Amino acid sequence: MSEVKKTTRDPESTRDKILDAALNIFAAKGYYDTRMDEIVDESGSSKGSIYFHFPNKERLFLALVDQFANLLERRVIESIDQNEEGIGRVRAALEAIVATFGRYRRPAKLMLIQAAGLGAPFEQKRQEINDRFARLIGGYLRDAIRVGDIEPVDVEVVSYAWMGAIYAVIIRWVYTGEPEPQRIVDALLPVLLKSVGHEDRNEPAVADLR
């Protein structure tokens, strides 16, 4: 999942290799059946290197969740930068969230499914990320209200409702492969925007973001 390749002597490169290996093993075997020795072998690193970066399996798993959340946020910010302030940025943020989940199915599975059943530390991390993206969407909604693109709404409630809707369809996709991410974007995005009073029947179809 690492987007930038670095030299093997770079500590950050070693950390990225460990995270990539951990993603492979966790996705294949699940959290409880994964052993740190397997991640050592998969990453080609020493056991000392892994424990230098991640003192235990829990910290390693949580670091993977954080890595995906950071990637997701970067994709959202990159997408909204191309749009003027207002409903265009709300739309771009929603498109980017769904498209990024669609492109990175394995980390999406870790964040939305595996982390949900692993106890308090994992659920706390999952909730932190949900809060993070609800606030991000909420900020764009407030901007859209301020510039007059939509009427005032309860931004906090709407943001969490939108994240819940996105999670629901993405979780089904992670389990079954259906519906495909572009279908989710095409069907869900107009419903969410209409829920805040924005409907433009003349706007072009959503572009393929995969």
Backbone bond lengths (Angstrom), bond angles and torsions (degrees), N, CA, C in turn:
res aa  C-N    CA-C-N  psi(-1)  N-CA   C-N-CA  omega(-1)  CA-C   N-CA-C  phi
1 M - - - 1.467 - - 1.511 111.48 -
2 S 1.347 117.99 -16.79 1.460 120.46 -179.29 1.507 109.66 -60.04
3 E 1.322 117.17 134.81 1.460 120.70 -174.47 1.513 112.76 -92.87
4 V 1.320 118.59 -19.30 1.456 122.05 -177.43 1.515 108.68 -123.43
5 K 1.324 117.45 124.03 1.448 121.72 177.77 1.523 109.86 -84.45
6 K 1.327 115.76 135.89 1.450 120.63 -178.71 1.524 108.64 -124.81
7 T 1.324 116.52 171.02 1.445 119.97 179.48 1.510 109.48 -69.18
8 T 1.338 116.03 151.31 1.457 120.11 -176.10 1.522 111.76 -67.93
9 R 1.322 118.80 -17.37 1.462 120.69 178.98 1.521 112.62 -85.11
10 D 1.290 115.72 -11.13 1.458 120.73 179.89 1.525 108.43 -75.42
11 P 1.360 118.62 125.39 1.466 119.98 178.94 1.521 112.78 -55.65
12 E 1.336 116.57 -34.18 1.463 118.97 178.51 1.521 110.97 -68.03
13 S 1.339 116.80 -33.87 1.457 120.33 176.79 1.523 110.51 -65.75
14 T 1.330 116.00 -41.60 1.467 119.96 176.94 1.513 110.56 -61.75
15 R 1.319 116.50 -42.97 1.467 120.38 178.73 1.527 110.81 -62.34
16 D 1.331 117.04 -42.20 1.452 120.89 178.86 1.529 111.26 -63.35
17 K 1.341 117.14 -40.49 1.460 120.52 178.20 1.526 110.86 -62.52
18 I 1.313 115.91 -38.79 1.474 120.02 178.84 1.522 109.89 -65.95
19 L 1.330 116.21 -43.88 1.464 119.70 179.71 1.529 111.29 -64.09
20 D 1.329 117.44 -41.27 1.459 120.25 178.39 1.530 110.82 -62.70
21 A 1.336 115.86 -42.43 1.460 119.61 178.54 1.525 111.12 -65.75
22 A 1.321 116.21 -41.13 1.467 119.99 179.10 1.517 110.83 -63.10
23 L 1.318 116.89 -39.76 1.457 120.36 178.09 1.525 110.50 -59.83
24 N 1.329 117.16 -43.51 1.458 120.92 179.13 1.525 111.48 -60.48
25 I 1.327 116.57 -46.09 1.466 120.43 -174.93 1.524 111.03 -73.64
26 F 1.333 117.15 -45.86 1.461 119.61 179.08 1.530 110.97 -60.20
27 A 1.334 116.22 -42.75 1.463 119.61 -178.34 1.520 111.51 -65.09
28 A 1.336 116.63 -34.31 1.462 120.63 -177.55 1.528 112.67 -81.37
29 K 1.345 117.01 -37.99 1.469 119.81 -169.71 1.522 113.83 -114.64
30 G 1.325 117.43 -13.90 1.453 119.44 -174.16 1.520 111.60 85.51
31 Y 1.323 115.56 163.60 1.458 120.48 -174.50 1.525 112.29 -63.34
32 Y 1.309 117.51 -51.01 1.462 120.28 -171.20 1.522 112.63 -69.22
33 D 1.319 118.04 -31.30 1.465 120.50 -177.58 1.527 113.11 -88.70
34 T 1.313 117.26 -2.39 1.466 120.94 178.52 1.524 109.99 -86.14
35 R 1.328 115.23 134.53 1.464 120.64 175.67 1.527 109.14 -110.93
36 M 1.315 115.94 146.60 1.462 119.88 -179.24 1.526 111.50 -60.61
37 D 1.342 117.48 -33.76 1.464 120.27 178.84 1.527 111.47 -60.78
38 E 1.334 116.82 -32.95 1.457 119.93 178.19 1.524 110.74 -67.17
39 I 1.315 115.95 -37.00 1.465 119.91 178.55 1.524 110.07 -70.30
40 V 1.331 117.18 -36.08 1.466 121.10 174.33 1.525 109.77 -56.81
41 D 1.334 116.31 -50.21 1.464 120.58 -178.05 1.531 111.48 -64.42
42 E 1.317 116.24 -43.57 1.466 120.86 -177.21 1.525 111.61 -65.00
43 S 1.324 116.78 -37.04 1.467 120.89 -175.65 1.523 113.23 -83.69
44 G 1.338 117.17 -17.43 1.453 119.76 -175.28 1.514 113.26 71.62
45 S 1.329 117.12 16.06 1.463 122.38 179.73 1.519 109.40 -101.98
46 S 1.294 115.06 169.84 1.461 119.39 176.07 1.524 109.91 -84.77
47 K 1.338 115.38 159.57 1.453 119.39 176.71 1.527 110.24 -61.95
48 G 1.332 116.88 -35.42 1.452 120.39 177.98 1.520 112.72 -62.58
49 S 1.356 116.53 -38.83 1.464 120.14 178.88 1.521 111.15 -64.23
50 I 1.319 115.81 -41.59 1.459 118.62 -178.92 1.515 110.86 -65.45
51 Y 1.319 116.93 -45.32 1.464 119.09 -177.93 1.526 112.35 -73.32
52 F 1.331 117.05 -19.55 1.467 120.20 172.93 1.524 109.95 -66.38
53 H 1.317 116.09 -42.93 1.468 120.49 -178.33 1.519 112.34 -84.20
54 F 1.347 117.12 -35.54 1.465 121.21 -173.90 1.528 108.72 -137.61
55 P 1.329 117.80 107.33 1.470 120.38 -174.36 1.521 114.89 -65.89
56 N 1.333 117.89 -18.64 1.464 119.79 178.49 1.527 109.73 -158.77
57 K 1.322 114.97 173.41 1.467 120.59 -176.47 1.527 111.44 -65.05
58 E 1.319 117.20 -36.03 1.458 120.24 179.66 1.518 111.53 -61.02
59 R 1.347 116.20 -46.95 1.467 119.99 179.83 1.525 111.12 -63.11
60 L 1.317 117.12 -36.15 1.459 121.08 179.12 1.529 110.26 -66.07
61 F 1.316 116.42 -43.98 1.461 120.03 179.48 1.529 110.79 -63.46
62 L 1.319 116.68 -44.86 1.460 120.40 179.80 1.523 111.48 -64.28
63 A 1.338 116.67 -33.82 1.466 120.00 176.89 1.525 110.71 -64.78
64 L 1.326 117.46 -35.88 1.461 120.57 176.18 1.524 111.30 -64.17
65 V 1.331 115.87 -42.14 1.463 119.54 178.34 1.524 110.08 -62.49
66 D 1.336 116.57 -43.19 1.464 120.68 177.93 1.528 111.34 -62.76
67 Q 1.319 116.46 -40.54 1.467 120.37 -179.61 1.521 110.74 -59.79
68 F 1.334 116.21 -44.10 1.456 119.43 179.56 1.522 111.34 -67.43
69 A 1.331 116.97 -40.32 1.464 120.05 178.60 1.524 110.99 -62.26
70 N 1.335 117.23 -39.49 1.464 120.61 178.65 1.524 111.10 -65.29
71 L 1.337 115.93 -41.07 1.463 120.05 176.99 1.523 110.15 -62.10
72 L 1.311 116.35 -44.70 1.460 121.09 -179.82 1.518 111.06 -59.99
73 E 1.327 116.61 -43.83 1.464 119.66 179.81 1.523 111.11 -65.17
74 R 1.333 117.34 -40.52 1.470 119.52 178.43 1.522 110.86 -61.02
75 R 1.322 116.81 -42.57 1.452 120.16 -179.68 1.532 111.26 -63.36
76 V 1.310 116.90 -39.45 1.462 120.48 178.28 1.521 110.29 -63.59
77 I 1.325 116.98 -48.57 1.465 120.89 -177.32 1.525 110.80 -63.73
78 E 1.340 117.34 -41.26 1.458 120.33 177.73 1.527 111.14 -61.41
79 S 1.320 116.31 -37.91 1.459 120.38 -178.18 1.518 112.11 -70.84
80 I 1.331 117.17 -42.39 1.465 118.82 -175.89 1.520 111.71 -73.56
81 D 1.334 118.02 -22.84 1.467 120.49 -179.61 1.528 112.17 -62.23
82 Q 1.338 116.47 -20.55 1.458 120.13 -178.19 1.530 112.18 -89.73
83 N 1.324 116.77 3.10 1.466 120.73 -176.88 1.523 110.62 -122.71
84 E 1.325 114.96 148.00 1.449 119.21 175.17 1.524 110.07 -70.57
85 E 1.314 115.49 157.91 1.458 121.71 -179.44 1.528 109.67 -57.75
86 G 1.316 116.20 135.95 1.456 120.38 178.30 1.512 111.36 131.84
87 I 1.329 116.35 -153.57 1.459 121.23 -173.98 1.520 111.72 -64.91
88 G 1.333 118.24 -24.76 1.460 120.73 177.11 1.507 112.13 -60.43
89 R 1.333 116.65 -36.30 1.459 119.76 178.53 1.531 111.59 -74.39
90 V 1.302 116.97 -33.96 1.465 119.65 175.01 1.521 109.45 -61.79
91 R 1.327 116.02 -47.50 1.455 120.88 179.57 1.525 110.89 -60.31
92 A 1.325 116.60 -46.20 1.465 120.56 -178.22 1.528 111.31 -62.62
93 A 1.338 116.62 -38.89 1.465 119.99 179.37 1.525 110.93 -63.88
94 L 1.319 117.18 -44.32 1.460 120.66 179.76 1.528 110.80 -64.44
95 E 1.336 116.45 -43.95 1.462 120.35 178.54 1.525 110.77 -59.40
96 A 1.333 116.79 -44.02 1.456 120.91 -177.28 1.522 111.44 -65.79
97 I 1.326 117.45 -40.34 1.468 120.33 179.46 1.524 110.35 -61.81
98 V 1.325 117.06 -50.21 1.467 119.86 -178.01 1.528 110.81 -65.64
99 A 1.333 117.12 -43.28 1.460 120.68 -178.31 1.523 111.47 -64.10
100 T 1.341 117.61 -37.74 1.464 120.42 -179.18 1.522 110.65 -71.02
101 F 1.319 117.81 -42.73 1.460 119.40 172.94 1.523 110.20 -56.95
102 G 1.331 116.36 -41.44 1.450 119.99 -178.44 1.509 113.57 -65.72
103 R 1.309 117.10 -34.15 1.459 120.28 -178.35 1.523 111.98 -78.13
104 Y 1.324 116.87 -32.10 1.466 121.10 -174.60 1.528 109.89 -114.73
105 R 1.325 115.62 74.80 1.460 120.53 -173.05 1.532 112.42 -67.53
106 R 1.327 117.69 -40.97 1.465 119.20 -176.26 1.529 112.55 -65.80
107 P 1.332 119.85 -49.74 1.471 117.27 176.42 1.518 112.83 -65.56
108 A 1.333 117.31 -29.68 1.468 119.39 175.17 1.519 109.96 -62.38
109 K 1.325 116.75 -39.73 1.465 120.77 178.19 1.524 110.68 -63.20
110 L 1.324 117.14 -41.93 1.472 120.03 178.61 1.517 111.03 -61.24
111 M 1.328 116.27 -45.57 1.456 120.73 -173.23 1.518 112.01 -73.52
112 L 1.329 117.73 -41.00 1.461 120.89 -171.39 1.523 113.49 -94.14
113 I 1.331 117.99 -24.58 1.460 119.63 -174.24 1.525 111.63 -115.85
114 Q 1.336 117.23 -59.29 1.460 118.24 -176.66 1.523 111.99 -62.06
115 A 1.325 116.93 -45.05 1.464 119.49 -177.10 1.518 112.26 -64.43
116 A 1.333 116.67 -23.12 1.468 120.11 -176.73 1.521 112.28 -69.78
117 G 1.334 118.07 -21.36 1.458 119.09 -175.99 1.516 114.58 -115.59
118 L 1.324 117.08 21.79 1.464 119.54 -172.23 1.518 114.30 -110.83
119 G 1.309 118.31 13.10 1.452 119.56 175.01 1.514 113.88 100.27
120 A 1.337 114.23 -177.83 1.461 121.48 -169.36 1.531 114.54 -59.65
121 P 1.344 120.75 -47.31 1.478 118.75 -177.70 1.525 112.55 -60.36
122 F 1.329 116.37 -38.16 1.452 120.21 -178.59 1.523 110.89 -73.72
123 E 1.326 116.26 -40.22 1.458 118.92 178.63 1.522 110.61 -66.14
124 Q 1.335 116.97 -36.83 1.463 120.02 176.48 1.523 110.77 -61.94
125 K 1.325 116.68 -42.68 1.467 120.54 178.80 1.524 110.67 -64.16
126 R 1.311 116.80 -42.81 1.454 120.64 179.55 1.531 110.89 -62.83
127 Q 1.328 116.04 -39.44 1.457 119.64 179.06 1.519 111.11 -69.14
128 E 1.328 117.35 -37.34 1.464 121.00 176.37 1.530 110.67 -58.01
129 I 1.318 116.00 -42.25 1.462 119.88 -178.58 1.523 110.66 -70.80
130 N 1.324 116.48 -39.86 1.460 119.51 176.00 1.526 110.40 -59.89
131 D 1.340 116.65 -44.36 1.466 121.45 177.27 1.529 110.67 -60.15
132 R 1.306 115.20 -42.15 1.469 121.14 -177.53 1.523 111.31 -59.18
133 F 1.338 117.23 -44.99 1.452 119.78 -176.66 1.522 112.11 -82.22
134 A 1.317 117.39 -27.55 1.467 118.95 172.71 1.529 109.77 -64.77
135 R 1.335 116.93 -40.97 1.473 119.94 177.15 1.522 111.31 -65.59
136 L 1.327 116.53 -38.66 1.464 120.46 179.67 1.528 110.36 -62.37
137 I 1.322 116.69 -49.18 1.462 120.43 178.05 1.525 110.21 -63.80
138 G 1.336 116.17 -40.18 1.463 119.87 179.10 1.517 112.73 -58.33
139 G 1.320 116.45 -38.42 1.457 119.83 178.31 1.517 112.24 -62.17
140 Y 1.333 116.56 -41.34 1.462 120.00 178.96 1.530 110.71 -70.48
141 L 1.324 117.44 -35.09 1.460 119.79 175.82 1.525 111.13 -63.19
142 R 1.319 116.66 -42.97 1.478 119.61 178.74 1.516 110.59 -61.43
143 D 1.339 116.81 -40.13 1.465 119.79 176.96 1.524 110.98 -61.63
144 A 1.341 116.42 -42.18 1.462 120.24 -179.59 1.527 111.15 -64.47
145 I 1.333 116.10 -37.14 1.470 119.93 176.00 1.519 110.34 -66.06
146 R 1.327 115.85 -43.75 1.463 120.53 -176.22 1.522 112.33 -63.13
147 V 1.344 117.29 -37.38 1.463 119.52 -178.95 1.528 112.00 -87.67
148 G 1.339 116.85 -0.35 1.454 120.36 174.41 1.514 115.97 87.75
149 D 1.341 118.01 12.66 1.463 120.07 179.03 1.531 112.08 -73.02
150 I 1.328 116.98 -31.12 1.461 121.05 177.17 1.528 108.43 -137.31
151 E 1.335 115.28 159.51 1.455 120.93 176.28 1.526 110.09 -75.03
152 P 1.336 117.35 157.68 1.472 119.39 178.73 1.525 112.07 -57.03
153 V 1.339 115.87 137.54 1.460 123.23 176.40 1.526 107.46 -135.63
154 D 1.331 116.03 168.30 1.459 120.64 173.04 1.528 107.08 -76.85
155 V 1.319 116.07 94.29 1.457 122.30 -170.76 1.522 111.44 -60.03
156 E 1.321 117.27 -42.04 1.463 119.73 -176.95 1.527 111.02 -62.81
157 V 1.323 116.41 -47.86 1.464 119.89 -179.58 1.525 110.98 -63.94
158 V 1.316 116.85 -45.63 1.460 121.13 -178.56 1.530 110.92 -61.51
159 S 1.324 117.46 -42.96 1.466 120.98 -177.99 1.524 111.47 -61.44
160 Y 1.332 116.46 -44.30 1.466 119.41 179.17 1.523 111.28 -70.25
161 A 1.323 117.46 -35.77 1.465 120.02 176.87 1.523 110.33 -63.25
162 W 1.325 116.79 -41.56 1.459 120.35 178.65 1.528 111.23 -63.59
163 M 1.340 116.89 -44.85 1.460 119.36 178.80 1.527 110.72 -62.02
164 G 1.323 117.25 -38.24 1.455 119.89 177.46 1.519 112.29 -62.84
165 A 1.323 116.33 -41.48 1.465 120.18 178.80 1.526 111.10 -65.21
166 I 1.325 115.97 -42.70 1.469 120.25 178.79 1.520 110.20 -62.29
167 Y 1.330 116.56 -48.00 1.458 120.25 -179.66 1.525 111.52 -59.16
168 A 1.332 117.31 -40.85 1.461 120.39 -176.33 1.521 111.70 -60.25
169 V 1.325 116.77 -47.26 1.466 118.59 -177.84 1.530 111.34 -75.20
170 I 1.334 117.92 -32.70 1.465 120.05 178.47 1.521 110.56 -68.67
171 I 1.318 118.18 -39.56 1.463 120.88 178.70 1.529 110.15 -60.55
172 R 1.320 116.63 -42.86 1.469 118.99 177.80 1.521 110.14 -62.30
173 W 1.343 116.43 -41.63 1.464 119.77 178.83 1.525 111.55 -63.00
174 V 1.345 117.35 -40.53 1.461 120.43 179.42 1.527 110.59 -61.13
175 Y 1.314 116.69 -40.64 1.463 120.97 179.95 1.522 112.82 -71.58
176 T 1.328 116.77 -42.74 1.466 120.15 -167.21 1.520 115.01 -115.12
177 G 1.327 117.62 -17.84 1.462 120.36 -173.20 1.515 113.45 82.88
178 E 1.316 117.10 3.39 1.458 122.07 -179.94 1.526 110.40 -130.89
179 P 1.310 118.25 147.83 1.469 126.61 -11.83 1.518 110.40 -74.47
180 E 1.306 117.89 158.56 1.462 121.40 -179.43 1.529 109.47 -63.97
181 P 1.343 117.47 153.44 1.467 120.93 -173.73 1.526 114.41 -54.45
182 Q 1.335 117.91 -40.61 1.463 118.15 -178.51 1.523 111.29 -66.09
183 R 1.330 116.74 -35.09 1.459 119.87 176.27 1.522 110.43 -64.86
184 I 1.331 116.87 -37.44 1.460 120.36 176.83 1.527 110.21 -61.30
185 V 1.335 115.80 -47.66 1.467 120.01 179.19 1.522 110.74 -58.17
186 D 1.325 115.72 -49.76 1.464 120.06 -174.64 1.524 112.48 -63.50
187 A 1.330 117.36 -35.78 1.455 120.57 -176.66 1.524 112.76 -88.38
188 L 1.330 116.44 -39.70 1.464 119.76 -171.89 1.523 112.67 -81.97
189 L 1.312 116.78 -38.95 1.459 120.05 -174.79 1.530 112.96 -57.83
190 P 1.333 120.22 -48.65 1.472 118.41 178.97 1.527 113.25 -61.61
191 V 1.339 116.89 -34.54 1.465 120.46 179.21 1.529 110.78 -65.15
192 L 1.329 116.33 -44.19 1.460 119.82 -179.38 1.527 110.84 -65.56
193 L 1.317 117.10 -44.05 1.460 119.94 -179.40 1.531 111.13 -66.47
194 K 1.328 115.92 -38.03 1.464 119.05 178.46 1.520 111.03 -64.29
195 S 1.343 116.90 -29.81 1.465 120.55 -179.07 1.527 112.36 -65.00
196 V 1.343 117.73 -18.41 1.462 120.54 176.19 1.534 110.66 -109.99
197 G 1.327 115.29 17.64 1.458 119.43 173.01 1.502 115.51 86.22
198 H 1.343 117.32 14.39 1.463 119.25 179.49 1.512 109.50 -108.44
199 E 1.323 115.75 120.57 1.458 120.60 178.42 1.517 108.25 -148.74
200 D 1.326 115.16 118.60 1.468 120.97 178.84 1.517 107.95 -124.77
201 R 1.297 117.03 100.14 1.457 121.01 -175.92 1.525 112.09 -70.08
202 N 1.327 117.28 -14.02 1.464 119.92 -177.15 1.522 113.61 -96.72
203 E 1.350 116.58 -3.74 1.455 117.10 -177.09 1.520 109.89 -72.51
204 P 1.345 118.00 150.66 1.451 121.03 -177.22 1.517 111.38 -67.78
205 A 1.329 116.21 159.85 1.460 120.19 177.02 1.505 110.01 -61.40
206 V 1.332 116.00 150.79 1.456 120.97 179.21 1.517 109.71 -64.48
207 A 1.318 116.30 133.24 1.467 120.38 -178.02 1.519 109.93 -70.54
208 D 1.351 115.77 155.45 1.455 120.86 176.71 1.518 108.71 -70.42
209 L 1.330 116.27 119.97 1.468 120.40 -173.80 1.521 112.91 -100.87
210 R 1.305 116.87 -0.11 1.460 117.27 -176.29 1.506 111.75 -74.77
